[in-house]
Amino acid sequence: MGVGSMGIITSVSLEVKLDTTASSGIMGGRVDKETSSKEEKAMWIERVADRLQTKPEVLERESLRAYLEKKLFLTEAELLLLGHKYGVKTVFELDKAIQQGRFHEDEAFEDYFQFDYLEHERDVLRQTLEELP
């Protein structure tokens, strides 16, 4: 590790050693990537759950919830930006504004479809979050 003239770290050397003794994932001389990946995922979940002193099921469920909530937050942020750009709150309001001539179709074309896609994604994320145990 080097330190520059202002005390800022300029480079870091990091060595990562993977534990390959737990499961080789070799079947008939070929690596079974799907099995290896599932085993590796389970192993990591177990390790992290153990370190955090929680059950693996709780870790998985809360991790999934956190992922969905973050994705929902980002989707809603994009919707707000698009809405602000056109002074609307929904894709239907944008459509109405285009029909009224406030915006030309060709200038709002891509944003219209992006707005529609994001609203659908937001709805799916909300529904999925509601269905989680």
N, C-alpha and C positions, 0 to 999 in steps of 0.2 A: 504494500500500500504506500503510495506516495502522497506527500503533503505539499501543496503549492505555497507561494509566498504569503498568502492571506490565511493560512491554516485550513484550507479547504482540501478535502480528500480528492486526489486527482485520479486514482485508479484503485480498484479492488480486485484481488485475486480470490476466487472462491472455488473450492474443490467439492464436488458432490459425488458421494459414493452410494450407489444403488445396491440394495440387498437383493441379490438374485438367487439366494439359496432357498427361499421359502417355496417357490414354485417355478419350475423351469418352463412350463407351458409347451413342452415339446411333445408332439405326437407324430410318430413315424418319421422323425427327422425334420419335420416342419413345425414352425411356431404357430400355435393356435392362438391368434391375436384376440379373438373374442373372449375365450376362456381366461386368458392371461389378463386381459383388461378388467373383466368382472372380478377376478380374484384380487387384483391389485386395488381396485376400488374398495372392495370389502375390507381389505387389509388396512387401507388408509382410514376408512371410516372407523374401524375398530381402534386404531392407534389414536386418532384425534379424540374419539369419545372417551377413551381411557385417560388421556391427558387432561381432558376437561371434566372428568369424573361424572359422565352422563351416559345414558344408554344410547347405543348406536341408532335405535329407532327414533329417539328424540332428536338427536343430532341431524339425521336425515330429514325429518319432518320440518324442523326449524330452519334448516338450511334451504330447503325447497321454498318455504314460506318467504324467507328473506330474499331469495332470488326473484320470486314472482313479484314481491313488493317493490324491489328495486326496478325491475323491468316496467312495472306499472307506473312508477314515479317518472321514469324517463319518457315513457310513452305519453303520459299526461303533459309533461313539460314540452314535448314536441307539438302536441295539440295546441297548447297555449300559444306557442310561438307562431304557428300557422294562423290560429284564430286572430291573434293580435295583428298580424301582417295584413289581414283583410277586414278587420273590425267585426268578426263574427265569432260565434261560439260552437257552431256545428257545421257539418258538411252541407246540411240542408239550407242553412242560412247562407253559406257560400254560393250554393246553387241559385238561390233566390237573388242574391246580389249580382250574379253573372247574368241572370235572366232580365234583371232590371237595368242592365247596362252599366253598372258601377265598375265592372271589370270586364275586360275582353276575354273570351273563352281561351284564346291561344296563350295569353299571359298567365292564366290561372289553371291551365289544363293539368300540368303535372302535380301542382299543389292540391287540386281537387281530388285526384286519385290517391295521393299520399294521405290527405285528410281522412278520406273514406277508409283506407287501410288502417290507419292509426286508431280510428274510432272502433273499428272491428276488433283490433288487437286489444285495446283497452277493455272492451266488453268481455272478451275471452279471458283475459287475465283476472278481471273482477270475479267472473263466474267461477273460475278455477280456484281462486283464493277462498271463495265462499264454500266450496265443496271440500276443502281440505279439513281433515279431522283436527 
